[in-house]
């Protein structure tokens, strides 16, 4: 089995090449005050020459556009998905996959059908947490997600390769295309809440998810360091620019509980995440401690056995959507 990666149309590449060539042929004279207008007019002429007037199938932004480009990806005809929740962070290593998994487990315990779309193509860890191995199956209608012990449906690139240690060495557009195929080619049956585990940052994949999938809201994951809090603001601003509702912020690795006296030890110092949440009027949903027990059950592939209840408030917030 393999996933076909649809690349950009050759016509679009040629259009860009011709436009770039036309721009290079313009001689710029710094002392001429009319240069900006002249250059803009030359650009308009180039766009007009290369335009086929099919705005609906063109992703270029140009002055002659008469129709908005639809980036949305259609779901599989057999799919049925209720709410779609993106799990986002401004940087890596803060525990998005953990939060994604815990939220799915919590929603499943509350009686809802949960699913996880693992959009972290180059660093998938969801299957390991749930103890999944082997490959997903497919039929003529699409790809069948793998189901966990408690009934959570999951698709991940690691469930589509024979060797889970095989690295995915693809460029951004190819990775983004696979994420869209996880939505369009996979048969998601009777899903109440789908959680999308996104790669870190604000690059190709988060942009593709926001533009192509019907995201109902996002949960931002952070850790206590001030540096991370600064990067969280980038994720917040991206969500605002994309007009995606922010459901709240979850702070991971907030503290360590002393095994002798039970005192909370703040390894990274005083958190700045609550400050950031208040600054943007975002609900602070949970603080998750650094606990060796959660590490052990994740490594054993038994995350569905967790009973810490750290994300119950977050799950209840999502349930109110």
TALINBEL-V786845 format. One record per residue. N is the residue number from 1. RES is the residue in three letters. OMEGA is omega as a letter, one per 30 degrees, with the letter a starting at -180 (999 if undefined). Layout:
BEGIN
n = {N	N}
res = {RES	RES}
omega = {OMEGA	OMEGA}
END
This chain:
BEGIN
n = {1	2	3	4	5	6	7	8	9	10	11	12	13	14	15	16	17	18	19	20	21	22	23	24	25	26	27	28	29	30	31	32	33	34	35	36	37	38	39	40	41	42	43	44	45	46	47	48	49	50	51	52	53	54	55	56	57	58	59	60	61	62	63	64	65	66	67	68	69	70	71	72	73	74	75	76	77	78	79	80	81	82	83	84	85	86	87	88	89	90	91	92	93	94	95	96	97	98	99	100	101	102	103	104	105	106	107	108	109	110	111	112	113	114	115	116	117	118	119	120	121	122	123	124	125	126	127	128	129	130	131	132	133	134	135	136	137	138	139	140	141	142	143	144	145	146	147	148	149	150	151	152	153	154	155	156	157	158	159	160	161	162	163	164	165	166	167	168	169	170	171	172	173	174	175	176	177	178	179	180	181	182	183	184	185	186	187	188	189	190	191	192	193	194	195	196	197	198	199	200	201	202	203	204	205	206	207	208	209	210	211	212	213	214	215	216	217	218	219	220	221	222	223	224	225	226	227	228	229	230	231	232	233	234	235	236	237	238	239	240	241	242	243	244	245	246	247	248	249	250	251	252	253	254	255	256	257	258	259	260	261	262	263	264	265	266	267	268	269	270	271	272	273	274	275	276	277	278	279	280	281	282	283	284	285	286	287	288	289	290	291	292	293	294	295	296	297	298	299	300	301	302	303	304	305	306	307	308	309	310	311	312	313	314	315	316	317	318	319	320	321}
res = {UNK	UNK	UNK	UNK	UNK	UNK	UNK	UNK	UNK	UNK	UNK	UNK	UNK	UNK	UNK	UNK	UNK	UNK	UNK	UNK	UNK	UNK	UNK	UNK	UNK	UNK	UNK	UNK	UNK	UNK	UNK	UNK	UNK	UNK	UNK	UNK	UNK	UNK	UNK	UNK	UNK	UNK	UNK	UNK	UNK	UNK	UNK	UNK	UNK	UNK	UNK	UNK	UNK	UNK	UNK	UNK	UNK	UNK	UNK	UNK	UNK	UNK	UNK	UNK	UNK	UNK	UNK	UNK	UNK	UNK	UNK	UNK	UNK	UNK	UNK	UNK	UNK	UNK	UNK	UNK	UNK	UNK	UNK	UNK	UNK	UNK	UNK	UNK	UNK	UNK	UNK	UNK	UNK	UNK	UNK	UNK	UNK	UNK	UNK	UNK	UNK	UNK	UNK	UNK	UNK	UNK	UNK	UNK	UNK	UNK	UNK	UNK	UNK	UNK	UNK	UNK	UNK	UNK	UNK	UNK	UNK	UNK	UNK	UNK	UNK	UNK	UNK	UNK	UNK	UNK	UNK	UNK	UNK	UNK	UNK	UNK	UNK	UNK	UNK	UNK	UNK	UNK	UNK	UNK	UNK	UNK	UNK	UNK	UNK	UNK	UNK	UNK	UNK	UNK	UNK	UNK	UNK	UNK	UNK	UNK	UNK	UNK	UNK	UNK	UNK	UNK	UNK	UNK	UNK	UNK	UNK	UNK	UNK	UNK	UNK	UNK	UNK	UNK	UNK	UNK	UNK	UNK	UNK	UNK	UNK	UNK	UNK	UNK	UNK	UNK	UNK	UNK	UNK	UNK	UNK	UNK	UNK	UNK	UNK	UNK	UNK	UNK	UNK	UNK	UNK	UNK	UNK	UNK	UNK	UNK	UNK	UNK	UNK	UNK	UNK	UNK	UNK	UNK	UNK	UNK	UNK	UNK	UNK	UNK	UNK	UNK	UNK	UNK	UNK	UNK	UNK	UNK	UNK	UNK	UNK	UNK	UNK	UNK	UNK	UNK	UNK	UNK	UNK	UNK	UNK	UNK	UNK	UNK	UNK	UNK	UNK	UNK	UNK	UNK	UNK	UNK	UNK	UNK	UNK	UNK	UNK	UNK	UNK	UNK	UNK	UNK	UNK	UNK	UNK	UNK	UNK	UNK	UNK	UNK	UNK	UNK	UNK	UNK	UNK	UNK	UNK	UNK	UNK	UNK	UNK	UNK	UNK	UNK	UNK	UNK	UNK	UNK	UNK	UNK	UNK	UNK	UNK	UNK	UNK	UNK	UNK	UNK	UNK	UNK	UNK	UNK	UNK	UNK	UNK	UNK	UNK	UNK	UNK	UNK	UNK	UNK	UNK	UNK	UNK	UNK	UNK}
omega = {l	l	l	a	a	a	a	a	a	a	a	l	l	l	a	l	a	l	l	l	a	l	a	a	a	l	a	l	a	a	a	a	a	a	a	l	a	a	l	l	l	l	l	a	l	l	a	a	a	a	l	l	l	a	a	a	a	l	a	l	a	a	a	a	l	a	a	l	a	a	a	l	a	l	l	a	a	a	l	a	l	a	l	a	l	l	a	l	l	l	a	l	a	l	l	a	l	a	l	a	a	l	l	l	a	a	l	l	a	l	l	l	a	l	l	l	a	a	l	a	a	l	a	l	a	a	a	a	a	l	a	l	a	a	l	a	l	l	a	a	a	a	a	l	l	a	a	a	a	l	l	l	a	l	a	l	l	l	l	l	a	a	a	l	l	a	l	a	a	l	a	a	l	l	l	l	l	l	l	l	l	l	a	a	a	l	l	a	l	a	l	a	l	l	a	l	a	l	a	l	a	a	a	a	l	l	l	l	a	a	a	a	a	a	a	l	l	l	a	a	a	l	a	a	a	l	a	l	l	a	l	a	l	l	l	a	l	l	l	l	a	l	l	a	l	a	l	l	l	l	l	l	a	a	l	l	l	a	a	a	l	a	l	l	a	a	a	a	a	a	l	a	l	l	l	l	l	a	a	l	a	a	l	a	a	l	l	a	l	a	a	l	a	l	a	a	l	l	a	a	a	a	l	l	a	l	a	l	a	a	l	l	l	l	l	l	l	a	a	a	999}
END
